[in-house]
Amino acid sequence: MKIIKKLKKVKSFLTDKEFANAKNLSHVERLKSPVRTEIINFLLTLTDCNNYLEIGVRDPRNNFDKINCPNKYSVDPELEFKSNQVDFKYTSDEFFSKLKNNELKKIDNTIKFDVVFIDGLHISSQVEKDIINSMHYLKENGFIVLHDCNPPTIHHQREDYQFINSPAGILWNGTTWKAFYKFRHHKDFNSICFDTDWGVGVLTKRNLLSFNKLSETIDNNYFEYSILDEKRKQHLNLIDFNYWKKELINLNS
Ligand SMILES: C[S@@+](CC[C@H](N)C(=O)[O-])C[C@H]1O[C@@H](n2cnc3c(N)ncnc32)[C@H](O)[C@@H]1O
């Protein structure tokens, strides 16, 4: 009897529309290209390409090691991948506090980065702090890049990443999109979200092709997922990276 009950439960998971939809959209997302690394490397070519900072590194072979920049710095409390040797084994808050107070050996508080890649704790309040702190150390023509800005379902943007019985399974984008959406209203920044690799959001002071900002009035005051889902193209400024890159190169040639 118990086994039959269990089988019925498994069958209901497999036929549940939410589960099927999340599985399908996860698959679609995984087929998209390029990944974040190619985008960051291209953005670096638009800068002086001198200093790169990555917040949240995990296994450096996945992204950090493949970034083409002479001076690269990594920050991670090494919660998930202990064998990584990061430059700064701190949370991002600790790192920025030490940087401000000139307590770090490798760099001092006059440093400016060409690109800061924020991919640490994917909770909107933390991402907001990471963005604000990064702004202080960003070159005028630099870029802040954020991973996981375009969750395909409400389950991918759940707050608790340890809850793996949701239709998204172990896949987790967290609530980064809320911080990105908020900064899409910032008066000094223009932004875009490349529609690949779970949404690669970019903030910059520059006025680059297709980058824009939202009006100061936030029309998703309560950061409802259903509103993001309905208006994601406009609210995130979602664009295909390969198309954008081609247009940008054509414009400048
Ligand atoms: C999604 S992984 C990073 C993946 C990597 N950037 C890549 O592109 O392959 C998130 C990392 O953020 C780190 N992390 C968690 N909380 C953090 C915090 N408060 N500050 C900085 N990093 C944090 C974790 O230890 C983990 O290694």
The ligand as an SDF file (V2000), in Angstrom:
LIG
                    3D

 27 29  0  0  0  0  0  0  0  0999 V2000
   26.9540   30.8690   -8.0390 C   0  0  0  0  0  0  0  0  0  0  0  0
   28.4830   30.6260   -7.1950 S   0  0  0  0  0  0  0  0  0  0  0  0
   29.6020   31.5790   -8.1700 C   0  0  0  0  0  0  0  0  0  0  0  0
   29.8300   31.0400   -9.5410 C   0  0  0  0  0  0  0  0  0  0  0  0
   30.9250   31.7050  -10.3790 C   0  0  0  0  0  0  0  0  0  0  0  0
   30.8850   33.1450  -10.3170 N   0  0  0  0  0  0  0  0  0  0  0  0
   30.8520   31.2770  -11.8120 C   0  0  0  0  0  0  0  0  0  0  0  0
   30.5970   32.1150  -12.6850 O   0  0  0  0  0  0  0  0  0  0  0  0
   31.0650   30.1050  -12.0830 O   0  0  0  0  0  0  0  0  0  0  0  0
   28.2180   31.5720   -5.7580 C   0  0  0  0  0  0  0  0  0  0  0  0
   29.4260   31.7120   -4.8520 C   0  0  0  0  0  0  0  0  0  0  0  0
   29.1470   32.8000   -3.9820 O   0  0  0  0  0  0  0  0  0  0  0  0
   29.7680   32.5370   -2.7530 C   0  0  0  0  0  0  0  0  0  0  0  0
   29.1120   33.3590   -1.7280 N   0  0  0  0  0  0  0  0  0  0  0  0
   28.0680   33.0490   -0.9250 C   0  0  0  0  0  0  0  0  0  0  0  0
   27.7950   34.0670   -0.1000 N   0  0  0  0  0  0  0  0  0  0  0  0
   28.6750   35.0560   -0.3970 C   0  0  0  0  0  0  0  0  0  0  0  0
   28.8970   36.3570    0.1080 C   0  0  0  0  0  0  0  0  0  0  0  0
   28.1400   36.8740    1.0940 N   0  0  0  0  0  0  0  0  0  0  0  0
   29.8920   37.0950   -0.4360 N   0  0  0  0  0  0  0  0  0  0  0  0
   30.6540   36.6030   -1.4440 C   0  0  0  0  0  0  0  0  0  0  0  0
   30.4840   35.3770   -1.9700 N   0  0  0  0  0  0  0  0  0  0  0  0
   29.5060   34.6050   -1.4460 C   0  0  0  0  0  0  0  0  0  0  0  0
   29.6220   31.0360   -2.5450 C   0  0  0  0  0  0  0  0  0  0  0  0
   30.6350   30.5560   -1.6710 O   0  0  0  0  0  0  0  0  0  0  0  0
   29.7450   30.5240   -3.9760 C   0  0  0  0  0  0  0  0  0  0  0  0
   31.0600   30.0760   -4.2230 O   0  0  0  0  0  0  0  0  0  0  0  0
  1  2  1  0
  2  3  1  0
  2 10  1  0
  3  4  1  0
  4  5  1  0
  5  6  1  0
  5  7  1  0
  7  8  2  0
  7  9  1  0
 10 11  1  0
 11 12  1  0
 11 26  1  0
 12 13  1  0
 13 14  1  0
 13 24  1  0
 14 15  1  0
 14 23  1  0
 15 16  2  0
 16 17  1  0
 17 18  1  0
 17 23  2  0
 18 19  1  0
 18 20  2  0
 20 21  1  0
 21 22  2  0
 22 23  1  0
 24 25  1  0
 24 26  1  0
 26 27  1  0
M  CHG  2   2   1   9  -1
M  END
$$$$
